[in-house]
Amino acid sequence: MRYLSIENELNYSKKRYEFTKEIEYIFVKNNYIQIKPSIFEDYDNFIAINKRTPTKSMVKIVSDKILVLRPDITTSIIKSLIPRWEDDLVLKLFYHSTVYKNEGKEGIKEIRQFGCEYLGEKSIKADSEIVNMSLDILKKFGKKFILEIGSSNYINGLLRELNIKEHQENKLKSLILRKNKIEIKDYIEKFNINKEIKEIIYNLLELNGDIEEVISKARKFYTNDLMNKGLEELEEISTLLKKSEYKKYTNCDLSMVGKFDYYEGIMIKGYYANVYKEILSGGRYDSLTEEFGKSVPAIGFCIDVDGIMEASKDRS
Ligand SMILES: N[C@@H](Cc1c[nH]c[nH+]1)C(=O)O
């Protein structure tokens, strides 16, 4: 961010400080404990787990081995806690930290994040708390917002049917992420894919809207076991939302692709009408914990602090 003057920069810092206190308050009120994640990640370990993160976007440091300045805080927390995990532990953690991204000519971007992780709780109780807390935060800082809900199980189950190579799947995911219908169609034309599956992929971007309607629309198409699991998880969330005043601020998007590959279950993304980018993102990621030796239920999300500040210009 470029400031006009020192005075402007200080005003911005002051405002950011006040905002961080307000966000912090929401986590503390819900019994989350603050932690300070490590700034460094082992480069090889990180890319082995997060295959879709472009290596050129990482800020590398050469010491005895190659390290990176953390591109993701969730990976860093899980790597540190899971090897010491004791059965039946339930932890609710939050952090206020920075992730680093190498943007080439534009330089290194420091992205200030707030985030939380709810670990050790498998049941819908955790999913529900995370969805509600993300909506509490979105509501606090702007008038027009939406929480999109997707399912990694649904989309991964669908892509599994294509039987394509990992790099081809990643390419397709990036086209879906950009919601580029024409390119998606052109790309899958090349493969020898069953007609029914092609039909779902062509219609994937339309599987978007009211959660109940989207689930029933998706059920009319072919589904495999993983896709069904995804729809069942969404049904649970949908049942909870029915009773909530927040339902009108939610939307289901079955074409949602997570920023990271570790999601396994529901995914969420939060947007404000007056900010062009995603402000909040997260989801369930139990499988990431298995990479570090133990299967622990895990769900969380992060918020872009500067994005929240931009959105709040519209705050009532
Ligand atoms: N670390 C994720 C957000 C998240 C937290 N917990 C789960 N997901 C991100 O940066 O987008």
The ligand as an SDF file (V2000), in Angstrom:
LIG
                    3D

 11 11  0  0  0  0  0  0  0  0999 V2000
   -4.9290  -20.7330    5.6560 N   0  0  0  0  0  0  0  0  0  0  0  0
   -6.0670  -20.5400    4.8020 C   0  0  0  0  0  0  0  0  0  0  0  0
   -7.2990  -20.2290    5.5990 C   0  0  0  0  0  0  0  0  0  0  0  0
   -7.6550  -21.3200    6.5550 C   0  0  0  0  0  0  0  0  0  0  0  0
   -7.5090  -21.3430    7.8870 C   0  0  0  0  0  0  0  0  0  0  0  0
   -7.9160  -22.5690    8.2750 N   0  0  0  0  0  0  0  0  0  0  0  0
   -8.2920  -23.2280    7.2450 C   0  0  0  0  0  0  0  0  0  0  0  0
   -8.1310  -22.5030    6.1720 N   0  0  0  0  0  0  0  0  0  0  0  0
   -5.7690  -19.3840    3.8090 C   0  0  0  0  0  0  0  0  0  0  0  0
   -4.8020  -18.6760    3.9530 O   0  0  0  0  0  0  0  0  0  0  0  0
   -6.5550  -19.1620    2.9010 O   0  0  0  0  0  0  0  0  0  0  0  0
  1  2  1  0
  2  3  1  0
  2  9  1  0
  3  4  1  0
  4  5  2  0
  4  8  1  0
  5  6  1  0
  6  7  1  0
  7  8  2  0
  9 10  2  0
  9 11  1  0
M  CHG  1   8   1
M  END
$$$$
